[in-house]
Amino acid sequence: MLFKQQALLRQKLFVLGSLAIGSLLYLVARVGSLDRLQPICPIDSRLGPPHLPEQIPLRTLQYKRGLLHELRKGNATKEQIRLHNLVQQLPRAIIIGVRKGGTRALLEMLNLHPAVVKASQEIHFFDNDQNYARGIDWYREKMPFSFPHQITIEKSPAYFITEEVPERIFKMNSSIKLLIIVREPTTRAVSDYTQVLEGKERKNKTYHKFEKLAIDGNTCEVNTKYKAVRTSIYTKHLERWLKYFPVEQFHIVDGDRLITDPLPELQLVERFLNLPSRISHYNLYFNATRGFYCLRFNIVFNKCLAGSKGRIHPEVDPSVVAKLRKFFHPFNQKFYQITGRTFNWP
């Protein structure tokens, strides 16, 4: 009788031990899957920059992206807004340019960071007199809803080249962080031309060849009145901004490198914005069909840039390309000197 009781006890202990081990293995596997779904920092470093008090844990911000998405679609109620302490904030950073430098790609990639919220549309508040006359409250209402300690970022490339903009932004926030993304100037000018050309062709309109616009037919010199050329003289525009903001408030992003190897550029921006490093290789994958990196927010939601990105440029006379590169060279050297960042531009 005693032998049977001992055997039964051993059997129960074996079953209980098996269940315990099975539960432990399940929990380990579950935690591992969550880490794959949400590649977030360890618990002891979830909070954002130390100089911003009472940070919302970044994992919480990631889980609540869905709510912010509903707000952008206009589906959230006032009660939801109140309960989650959501606000429309003025931007703490602005991508001010450069047109055809990769401003849209930069904005979308920064939006991978759980502490960043983007304004989806170009607001054109500071470069449009009619919009600017509507006042700062109108501008704020154009911003997305966010948690108080998230950073709102907007981009309007026309800001960089519009004379009135630096003073107007300074009056709003003299300590704002300013992002400028640049590409090799001649390539950027051809890309600018290509976008305008495509728009003309959609409307069945004719347009001059790039060579005729970029080179003055009377002098055979570079035509600085052509906007695509003028925009690529980065140092001329930057000098205007430096009358209002110190160079430390600018960060220059390499738009050419953002196309081929985006992560190092994004990590530099994270540091400039005093954000904890959260964007990783997990969030970026190369789409061979499109020839660009696409974005992975989580295991379910991926996003690629619009099909209009990466247009094929028309062939340009090599002599014109050489003339433009020679023209831009001294301006590029000055740009390197001012910003402290050197590029391998010809």
C-alpha positions as a Markdown table, in Angstrom:
| # | Residue | x | y | z |
|---|---|---|---|---|
| 1 | Met | 0.0 | 0.0 | 0.0 |
| 2 | Leu | 2.8 | 2.4 | 1.0 |
| 3 | Phe | 4.7 | 1.5 | -2.2 |
| 4 | Lys | 1.6 | 2.4 | -4.3 |
| 5 | Gln | 1.2 | 5.8 | -2.6 |
| 6 | Gln | 4.9 | 6.6 | -3.2 |
| 7 | Ala | 4.6 | 5.7 | -6.8 |
| 8 | Leu | 1.5 | 7.8 | -7.2 |
| 9 | Leu | 3.3 | 10.8 | -5.5 |
| 10 | Arg | 6.2 | 10.5 | -7.8 |
| 11 | Gln | 3.9 | 10.4 | -10.8 |
| 12 | Lys | 2.1 | 13.6 | -9.7 |
| 13 | Leu | 5.5 | 15.3 | -9.1 |
| 14 | Phe | 6.6 | 14.3 | -12.5 |
| 15 | Val | 3.4 | 15.8 | -14.1 |
| 16 | Leu | 3.7 | 19.0 | -12.1 |
| 17 | Gly | 7.4 | 19.3 | -13.0 |
| 18 | Ser | 6.6 | 18.8 | -16.7 |
| 19 | Leu | 3.9 | 21.5 | -16.6 |
| 20 | Ala | 6.2 | 23.9 | -14.9 |
| 21 | Ile | 9.0 | 23.4 | -17.4 |
| 22 | Gly | 6.5 | 23.6 | -20.3 |
| 23 | Ser | 5.1 | 26.9 | -18.9 |
| 24 | Leu | 8.6 | 28.3 | -18.5 |
| 25 | Leu | 9.5 | 27.4 | -22.1 |
| 26 | Tyr | 6.3 | 29.0 | -23.3 |
| 27 | Leu | 7.1 | 32.2 | -21.5 |
| 28 | Val | 10.7 | 32.3 | -22.9 |
| 29 | Ala | 9.4 | 31.8 | -26.4 |
| 30 | Arg | 6.6 | 34.4 | -25.9 |
| 31 | Val | 9.1 | 37.0 | -24.6 |
| 32 | Gly | 11.4 | 36.2 | -27.5 |
| 33 | Ser | 8.5 | 36.7 | -30.0 |
| 34 | Leu | 7.6 | 40.0 | -28.4 |
| 35 | Asp | 11.2 | 41.2 | -28.7 |
| 36 | Arg | 11.1 | 40.4 | -32.4 |
| 37 | Leu | 7.8 | 42.2 | -32.8 |
| 38 | Gln | 8.9 | 45.2 | -30.9 |
| 39 | Pro | 12.7 | 45.7 | -31.2 |
| 40 | Ile | 12.8 | 48.1 | -28.3 |
| 41 | Cys | 15.5 | 48.9 | -25.7 |
| 42 | Pro | 15.8 | 47.0 | -22.4 |
| 43 | Ile | 13.5 | 48.0 | -19.5 |
| 44 | Asp | 16.3 | 50.0 | -17.8 |
| 45 | Ser | 16.7 | 52.4 | -20.8 |
| 46 | Arg | 13.2 | 52.8 | -22.1 |
| 47 | Leu | 12.9 | 56.4 | -21.2 |
| 48 | Gly | 13.9 | 59.2 | -23.5 |
| 49 | Pro | 16.5 | 61.9 | -23.1 |
| 50 | Pro | 17.2 | 62.8 | -19.4 |
| 51 | His | 16.7 | 66.5 | -19.9 |
| 52 | Leu | 13.0 | 65.9 | -20.8 |
| 53 | Pro | 11.2 | 65.0 | -17.5 |
| 54 | Glu | 8.5 | 62.4 | -17.1 |
| 55 | Gln | 9.1 | 60.7 | -20.5 |
| 56 | Ile | 6.5 | 58.3 | -21.7 |
| 57 | Pro | 8.1 | 54.8 | -22.1 |
| 58 | Leu | 9.0 | 54.3 | -25.8 |
| 59 | Arg | 7.3 | 50.9 | -25.9 |
| 60 | Thr | 4.1 | 52.6 | -24.8 |
| 61 | Leu | 4.5 | 55.1 | -27.6 |
| 62 | Gln | 4.9 | 52.3 | -30.1 |
| 63 | Tyr | 1.8 | 50.4 | -28.9 |
| 64 | Lys | -0.2 | 53.7 | -29.2 |
| 65 | Arg | 0.7 | 54.4 | -32.9 |
| 66 | Gly | -2.6 | 53.0 | -33.8 |
| 67 | Leu | -4.4 | 55.7 | -31.8 |
| 68 | Leu | -2.4 | 58.4 | -33.5 |
| 69 | His | -3.2 | 56.9 | -36.9 |
| 70 | Glu | -6.9 | 57.1 | -36.1 |
| 71 | Leu | -6.5 | 60.7 | -35.0 |
| 72 | Arg | -4.8 | 61.5 | -38.4 |
| 73 | Lys | -7.8 | 60.0 | -40.1 |
| 74 | Gly | -10.2 | 62.0 | -37.9 |
| 75 | Asn | -11.7 | 59.0 | -36.3 |
| 76 | Ala | -10.8 | 59.6 | -32.7 |
| 77 | Thr | -13.2 | 61.3 | -30.3 |
| 78 | Lys | -12.6 | 64.3 | -28.1 |
| 79 | Glu | -12.9 | 61.9 | -25.1 |
| 80 | Gln | -10.0 | 59.8 | -26.5 |
| 81 | Ile | -7.9 | 62.9 | -27.0 |
| 82 | Arg | -8.6 | 64.0 | -23.4 |
| 83 | Leu | -8.0 | 60.5 | -21.8 |
| 84 | His | -4.7 | 60.0 | -23.5 |
| 85 | Asn | -3.5 | 63.6 | -22.9 |
| 86 | Leu | -2.9 | 64.2 | -26.6 |
| 87 | Val | -1.9 | 67.6 | -27.9 |
| 88 | Gln | -1.1 | 69.4 | -31.2 |
| 89 | Gln | 2.4 | 70.8 | -30.7 |
| 90 | Leu | 4.5 | 73.2 | -32.7 |
| 91 | Pro | 7.4 | 71.5 | -34.2 |
| 92 | Arg | 10.6 | 71.2 | -32.3 |
| 93 | Ala | 12.5 | 70.4 | -35.5 |
| 94 | Ile | 11.9 | 71.4 | -39.1 |
| 95 | Ile | 13.3 | 69.9 | -42.3 |
| 96 | Ile | 13.8 | 73.1 | -44.2 |
| 97 | Gly | 15.3 | 71.7 | -47.4 |
| 98 | Val | 16.6 | 71.1 | -49.9 |
| 99 | Arg | 14.0 | 70.4 | -52.6 |
| 100 | Lys | 14.9 | 67.1 | -54.4 |
| 101 | Gly | 17.5 | 66.4 | -51.7 |
| 102 | Gly | 15.4 | 63.6 | -50.0 |
| 103 | Thr | 13.2 | 65.6 | -47.6 |
| 104 | Arg | 10.3 | 63.2 | -47.9 |
| 105 | Ala | 12.5 | 60.1 | -47.4 |
| 106 | Leu | 14.1 | 61.7 | -44.4 |
| 107 | Leu | 10.8 | 62.6 | -42.8 |
| 108 | Glu | 9.3 | 59.1 | -43.3 |
| 109 | Met | 12.4 | 57.4 | -42.0 |
| 110 | Leu | 12.5 | 59.6 | -38.9 |
| 111 | Asn | 8.9 | 58.7 | -38.3 |
| 112 | Leu | 10.1 | 55.2 | -37.5 |
| 113 | His | 11.3 | 56.5 | -34.2 |
| 114 | Pro | 8.5 | 56.0 | -31.5 |
| 115 | Ala | 9.3 | 59.5 | -30.0 |
| 116 | Val | 8.8 | 61.3 | -33.4 |
| 117 | Val | 5.5 | 62.4 | -35.0 |
| 118 | Lys | 5.4 | 63.8 | -38.5 |
| 119 | Ala | 3.2 | 66.4 | -40.2 |
| 120 | Ser | 2.2 | 64.4 | -43.2 |
| 121 | Gln | 1.7 | 67.3 | -45.6 |
| 122 | Glu | 3.9 | 70.2 | -46.4 |
| 123 | Ile | 2.4 | 73.1 | -44.4 |
| 124 | His | 4.0 | 76.0 | -46.2 |
| 125 | Phe | 3.3 | 78.3 | -43.3 |
| 126 | Phe | 6.5 | 80.4 | -43.2 |
| 127 | Asp | 7.0 | 80.7 | -47.0 |
| 128 | Asn | 3.4 | 81.5 | -47.9 |
| 129 | Asp | 2.3 | 85.1 | -47.0 |
| 130 | Gln | -1.4 | 84.1 | -47.0 |
| 131 | Asn | -0.8 | 81.2 | -44.7 |
| 132 | Tyr | 1.6 | 83.1 | -42.4 |
| 133 | Ala | -1.1 | 85.9 | -42.0 |
| 134 | Arg | -3.4 | 83.2 | -40.5 |
| 135 | Gly | -1.3 | 83.1 | -37.4 |
| 136 | Ile | 0.6 | 80.6 | -35.2 |
| 137 | Asp | -2.6 | 79.0 | -34.0 |
| 138 | Trp | -3.6 | 78.1 | -37.5 |
| 139 | Tyr | -0.1 | 76.5 | -37.9 |
| 140 | Arg | -0.5 | 74.6 | -34.7 |
| 141 | Glu | -3.8 | 73.2 | -35.8 |
| 142 | Lys | -2.1 | 71.7 | -38.9 |
| 143 | Met | 0.2 | 69.6 | -36.7 |
| 144 | Pro | -0.6 | 66.0 | -35.8 |
| 145 | Phe | -1.8 | 64.9 | -32.4 |
| 146 | Ser | 1.0 | 63.6 | -30.2 |
| 147 | Phe | 1.9 | 62.8 | -26.7 |
| 148 | Pro | 3.4 | 65.7 | -24.8 |
| 149 | His | 7.0 | 64.4 | -24.8 |
| 150 | Gln | 7.0 | 63.4 | -28.5 |
| 151 | Ile | 8.8 | 65.6 | -31.0 |
| 152 | Thr | 6.7 | 66.9 | -33.9 |
| 153 | Ile | 8.6 | 67.4 | -37.2 |
| 154 | Glu | 7.4 | 69.0 | -40.4 |
| 155 | Lys | 9.1 | 69.5 | -43.7 |
| 156 | Ser | 8.7 | 72.2 | -46.4 |
| 157 | Pro | 11.7 | 72.4 | -48.7 |
| 158 | Ala | 10.8 | 75.9 | -50.0 |
| 159 | Tyr | 11.7 | 77.2 | -46.5 |
| 160 | Phe | 15.4 | 76.9 | -47.3 |
| 161 | Ile | 15.4 | 79.3 | -50.3 |
| 162 | Thr | 12.7 | 81.8 | -49.2 |
| 163 | Glu | 14.1 | 85.0 | -47.9 |
| 164 | Glu | 11.5 | 85.8 | -45.2 |
| 165 | Val | 11.5 | 82.3 | -43.6 |
| 166 | Pro | 14.5 | 82.4 | -41.3 |
| 167 | Glu | 13.3 | 85.5 | -39.4 |
| 168 | Arg | 9.7 | 84.1 | -39.2 |
| 169 | Ile | 10.9 | 80.8 | -37.7 |
| 170 | Phe | 13.2 | 82.6 | -35.4 |
| 171 | Lys | 10.3 | 84.6 | -34.0 |
| 172 | Met | 8.4 | 81.4 | -33.4 |
| 173 | Asn | 11.3 | 79.5 | -31.7 |
| 174 | Ser | 14.8 | 80.8 | -31.6 |
| 175 | Ser | 16.2 | 77.4 | -30.3 |
| 176 | Ile | 14.5 | 75.2 | -32.9 |
| 177 | Lys | 16.5 | 72.4 | -34.5 |
| 178 | Leu | 16.9 | 72.7 | -38.3 |
| 179 | Leu | 17.6 | 69.8 | -40.7 |
| 180 | Ile | 19.0 | 70.3 | -44.2 |
| 181 | Ile | 19.4 | 67.3 | -46.5 |
| 182 | Val | 21.6 | 67.9 | -49.5 |
| 183 | Arg | 22.7 | 65.9 | -52.6 |
| 184 | Glu | 25.5 | 66.5 | -55.1 |
| 185 | Pro | 24.4 | 69.9 | -56.5 |
| 186 | Thr | 24.4 | 69.0 | -60.2 |
| 187 | Thr | 22.5 | 65.8 | -59.6 |
| 188 | Arg | 20.0 | 67.7 | -57.5 |
| 189 | Ala | 19.5 | 70.3 | -60.2 |
| 190 | Val | 18.8 | 67.5 | -62.8 |
| 191 | Ser | 16.4 | 65.8 | -60.4 |
| 192 | Asp | 14.6 | 69.2 | -59.9 |
| 193 | Tyr | 14.3 | 69.6 | -63.7 |
| 194 | Thr | 13.1 | 66.0 | -64.1 |
| 195 | Gln | 10.2 | 66.5 | -61.7 |
| 196 | Val | 9.0 | 69.7 | -63.5 |
| 197 | Leu | 9.4 | 67.9 | -66.9 |
| 198 | Glu | 7.2 | 65.1 | -65.7 |
| 199 | Gly | 4.5 | 67.5 | -64.6 |
| 200 | Lys | 4.6 | 69.2 | -68.0 |
| 201 | Glu | 4.4 | 65.9 | -69.9 |
| 202 | Arg | 1.3 | 64.9 | -67.8 |
| 203 | Lys | -0.4 | 68.0 | -69.1 |
| 204 | Asn | 0.8 | 67.4 | -72.6 |
| 205 | Lys | 3.0 | 70.5 | -72.5 |
| 206 | Thr | 6.4 | 70.9 | -74.0 |
| 207 | Tyr | 9.4 | 71.9 | -72.0 |
| 208 | His | 13.0 | 73.1 | -72.8 |
| 209 | Lys | 15.9 | 70.7 | -72.5 |
| 210 | Phe | 17.9 | 70.9 | -69.3 |
| 211 | Glu | 21.0 | 72.1 | -71.1 |
| 212 | Lys | 19.1 | 75.1 | -72.6 |
| 213 | Leu | 17.8 | 76.1 | -69.1 |
| 214 | Ala | 21.0 | 75.6 | -67.2 |
| 215 | Ile | 23.3 | 77.4 | -69.6 |
| 216 | Asp | 22.8 | 81.0 | -70.8 |
| 217 | Gly | 22.6 | 80.9 | -74.6 |
| 218 | Asn | 24.2 | 84.4 | -74.9 |
| 219 | Thr | 27.2 | 84.0 | -72.6 |
| 220 | Cys | 27.5 | 80.2 | -72.6 |
| 221 | Glu | 28.0 | 80.4 | -68.8 |
| 222 | Val | 25.9 | 78.8 | -66.1 |
| 223 | Asn | 22.5 | 80.4 | -65.9 |
| 224 | Thr | 22.1 | 81.5 | -62.2 |
| 225 | Lys | 18.6 | 82.8 | -62.9 |
| 226 | Tyr | 17.4 | 79.2 | -63.5 |
| 227 | Lys | 15.8 | 78.2 | -60.2 |
| 228 | Ala | 17.1 | 74.6 | -60.3 |
| 229 | Val | 20.7 | 75.9 | -60.5 |
| 230 | Arg | 20.2 | 78.7 | -57.9 |
| 231 | Thr | 18.7 | 76.2 | -55.3 |
| 232 | Ser | 21.9 | 74.1 | -55.5 |
| 233 | Ile | 24.1 | 77.0 | -54.4 |
| 234 | Tyr | 23.6 | 75.8 | -50.8 |
| 235 | Thr | 26.0 | 78.2 | -49.2 |
| 236 | Lys | 24.2 | 81.3 | -50.5 |
| 237 | His | 21.0 | 80.2 | -48.8 |
| 238 | Leu | 22.6 | 79.0 | -45.6 |
| 239 | Glu | 24.4 | 82.3 | -45.1 |
| 240 | Arg | 21.0 | 83.9 | -44.8 |
| 241 | Trp | 19.9 | 81.5 | -42.1 |
| 242 | Leu | 23.1 | 82.0 | -40.2 |
| 243 | Lys | 22.1 | 85.6 | -39.6 |
| 244 | Tyr | 19.4 | 84.3 | -37.2 |
| 245 | Phe | 20.6 | 80.8 | -36.0 |
| 246 | Pro | 24.0 | 79.6 | -34.9 |
| 247 | Val | 25.5 | 76.8 | -37.0 |
| 248 | Glu | 25.1 | 74.4 | -34.0 |
| 249 | Gln | 21.3 | 74.4 | -34.6 |
| 250 | Phe | 21.7 | 73.0 | -38.1 |
| 251 | His | 22.3 | 69.4 | -39.0 |
| 252 | Ile | 23.3 | 68.5 | -42.5 |
| 253 | Val | 22.1 | 65.1 | -43.8 |
| 254 | Asp | 23.8 | 63.4 | -46.8 |
| 255 | Gly | 20.9 | 62.8 | -49.2 |
| 256 | Asp | 23.0 | 60.6 | -51.5 |
| 257 | Arg | 24.0 | 58.3 | -48.5 |
| 258 | Leu | 20.5 | 58.2 | -47.2 |
| 259 | Ile | 19.6 | 56.4 | -50.5 |
| 260 | Thr | 22.3 | 53.8 | -50.4 |
| 261 | Asp | 23.0 | 53.4 | -46.6 |
| 262 | Pro | 20.3 | 55.2 | -44.6 |
| 263 | Leu | 20.9 | 53.9 | -41.0 |
| 264 | Pro | 24.2 | 55.8 | -40.2 |
| 265 | Glu | 22.6 | 59.1 | -41.4 |
| 266 | Leu | 19.5 | 58.4 | -39.3 |
| 267 | Gln | 21.6 | 57.7 | -36.2 |
| 268 | Leu | 23.3 | 61.0 | -36.6 |
| 269 | Val | 20.0 | 62.7 | -36.7 |
| 270 | Glu | 18.8 | 60.9 | -33.6 |
| 271 | Arg | 21.8 | 62.2 | -31.7 |
| 272 | Phe | 21.3 | 65.7 | -33.1 |
| 273 | Leu | 17.7 | 65.7 | -31.8 |
| 274 | Asn | 18.8 | 64.2 | -28.4 |
| 275 | Leu | 16.7 | 61.1 | -29.0 |
| 276 | Pro | 17.6 | 57.7 | -27.7 |
| 277 | Ser | 18.8 | 55.4 | -30.5 |
| 278 | Arg | 15.9 | 53.3 | -31.6 |
| 279 | Ile | 16.0 | 53.0 | -35.4 |
| 280 | Ser | 17.8 | 49.9 | -36.4 |
| 281 | His | 18.5 | 47.6 | -39.4 |
| 282 | Tyr | 15.3 | 45.8 | -38.5 |
| 283 | Asn | 13.3 | 49.0 | -39.6 |
| 284 | Leu | 15.0 | 49.3 | -43.0 |
| 285 | Tyr | 15.0 | 46.7 | -45.8 |
| 286 | Phe | 16.1 | 47.1 | -49.4 |
| 287 | Asn | 13.5 | 46.6 | -52.1 |
| 288 | Ala | 15.3 | 45.4 | -55.2 |
| 289 | Thr | 12.3 | 45.9 | -57.4 |
| 290 | Arg | 12.0 | 49.6 | -56.5 |
| 291 | Gly | 15.7 | 50.2 | -55.9 |
| 292 | Phe | 15.1 | 51.9 | -52.6 |
| 293 | Tyr | 15.0 | 51.1 | -48.9 |
| 294 | Cys | 11.5 | 50.5 | -47.5 |
| 295 | Leu | 10.4 | 51.0 | -43.9 |
| 296 | Arg | 9.4 | 48.3 | -41.4 |
| 297 | Phe | 7.5 | 49.6 | -38.4 |
| 298 | Asn | 6.7 | 46.2 | -37.0 |
| 299 | Ile | 6.0 | 42.6 | -38.1 |
| 300 | Val | 2.7 | 43.7 | -39.7 |
| 301 | Phe | 3.2 | 47.2 | -41.1 |
| 302 | Asn | 5.7 | 48.0 | -43.8 |
| 303 | Lys | 5.8 | 51.1 | -46.1 |
| 304 | Cys | 7.7 | 52.1 | -49.2 |
| 305 | Leu | 8.0 | 55.6 | -50.6 |
| 306 | Ala | 5.7 | 56.7 | -53.4 |
| 307 | Gly | 6.4 | 55.5 | -56.9 |
| 308 | Ser | 7.3 | 59.0 | -58.0 |
| 309 | Lys | 10.5 | 58.7 | -56.0 |
| 310 | Gly | 13.6 | 57.7 | -58.0 |
| 311 | Arg | 12.6 | 59.0 | -61.4 |
| 312 | Ile | 14.9 | 58.2 | -64.2 |
| 313 | His | 16.8 | 61.3 | -65.1 |
| 314 | Pro | 17.2 | 62.3 | -68.8 |
| 315 | Glu | 20.7 | 62.1 | -70.3 |
| 316 | Val | 22.5 | 65.5 | -70.0 |
| 317 | Asp | 25.4 | 66.6 | -72.2 |
| 318 | Pro | 28.6 | 65.7 | -70.4 |
| 319 | Ser | 30.1 | 69.1 | -71.2 |
| 320 | Val | 27.2 | 70.8 | -69.4 |
| 321 | Val | 27.6 | 68.5 | -66.4 |
| 322 | Ala | 31.3 | 69.3 | -66.2 |
| 323 | Lys | 30.6 | 73.1 | -66.5 |
| 324 | Leu | 28.0 | 72.9 | -63.7 |
| 325 | Arg | 30.3 | 70.9 | -61.4 |
| 326 | Lys | 33.1 | 73.4 | -62.0 |
| 327 | Phe | 30.7 | 76.3 | -61.2 |
| 328 | Phe | 29.4 | 74.7 | -58.0 |
| 329 | His | 32.9 | 73.7 | -56.7 |
| 330 | Pro | 33.9 | 76.9 | -54.9 |
| 331 | Phe | 30.4 | 77.2 | -53.3 |
| 332 | Asn | 30.7 | 73.5 | -52.2 |
| 333 | Gln | 34.1 | 74.2 | -50.6 |
| 334 | Lys | 32.6 | 77.1 | -48.6 |
| 335 | Phe | 29.6 | 75.0 | -47.6 |
| 336 | Tyr | 32.0 | 72.3 | -46.2 |
| 337 | Gln | 33.9 | 75.0 | -44.3 |
| 338 | Ile | 30.8 | 76.5 | -42.7 |
| 339 | Thr | 29.0 | 73.3 | -41.8 |
| 340 | Gly | 32.1 | 71.2 | -40.9 |
| 341 | Arg | 30.8 | 68.3 | -43.0 |
| 342 | Thr | 32.7 | 67.3 | -46.2 |
| 343 | Phe | 31.1 | 65.4 | -49.1 |
| 344 | Asn | 32.9 | 63.6 | -52.0 |
| 345 | Trp | 31.3 | 65.8 | -54.6 |
| 346 | Pro | 33.2 | 66.2 | -57.9 |
